[in-house]
Amino acid sequence: MRKFYFRCQLILGMITYPFALRDIALGEDGNVFAMMIDRVLENPGGGIPYSSTGKWMGLIDGDANFLTQSLPLEDPVRIEYDPVRDHVFLATNSNLATFNFSTITNNFTFVTGTDVQVGSNCTDFSISPDGNRLAYTCPDGNDTLKKETSIWDMDPLNYFNYDGSWYLENAPLSAAFNNAGTILVASDNQKLYFFDVVTHLLLEDFQLGLLEGETVKRIRFSKDGKLVIISLRNDIRVANSKFLYMNTPPISGTALP
């Protein structure tokens, strides 16, 4: 389904700006970070953000007003915001970039040394609740040379200063931290893996037993942490795409320092 973002002036009967919406992330006070695709490529003027690349990020309030000028992008796929450490993350299929964000001025500051390749054909991205760890899920792992079926425990400001890895048996597809930030759940489409975040040790795993054509699209914990929710895509029978859920197993991870 294609999504569009626009603001319509009802009195004048005109659309002020139409954009295709690629991805969004919830910011502070109801504001939204939005990744936009502009297929018109004409500067609308009137203070409305614009980028000649046709792809950009902006910050929008609850009344659809733009709070920043456009931040031009090249090949965006995903945007995430960490409200604990005020980091904005932009991801392509292979690269990851970190920006410091000021909630006072709404300014973005690029973190030097990021916007580097940390995988290929990457499928998911998760931030730990304390903002100190990243899990960037890529089928061949995060090391482009070794191509291991693992997920780096990455520092958000220095990706290659990673604190170990969580190892899966096959290509990683999705991963997420629990609410306490002590357990990481991940999947390679064959199993669900529950890891201790701090020690990176496997605590428990479960066979998924998916049907033909079913692929794990996303794994997340419920807000109360009691359920693991699995979103499935079915490329053979699209109408059969569905959600699965299971109770979170009674396990605990190492307490965070």
Buried (B, 14 or more C-beta within 10 A) or exposed (E): EEEEBEBEEEEEEEEEBBBBBBBBBEBEEEBBBBBBBBEEEEEBEEEBBBBEBBBBBBBBBEEEEBEBBBBBBEEBBBBBBBBEBBBBBBBBBBBBBBBBBEEEEBEBEBBEEBBEBBBBEBBBBBBBBEBBBBBBBBBBBBBEEEBBBBBBBBBBBEBEEBEEBBBBEEBBBBBBBBBBBBBBBBBBBBBBBBBBBBEBEBBEBEEBEBEEBBBBBBBBBEEEEEBBBBBBBBEEEEEEBEEBEEEBBEEEBEEBE
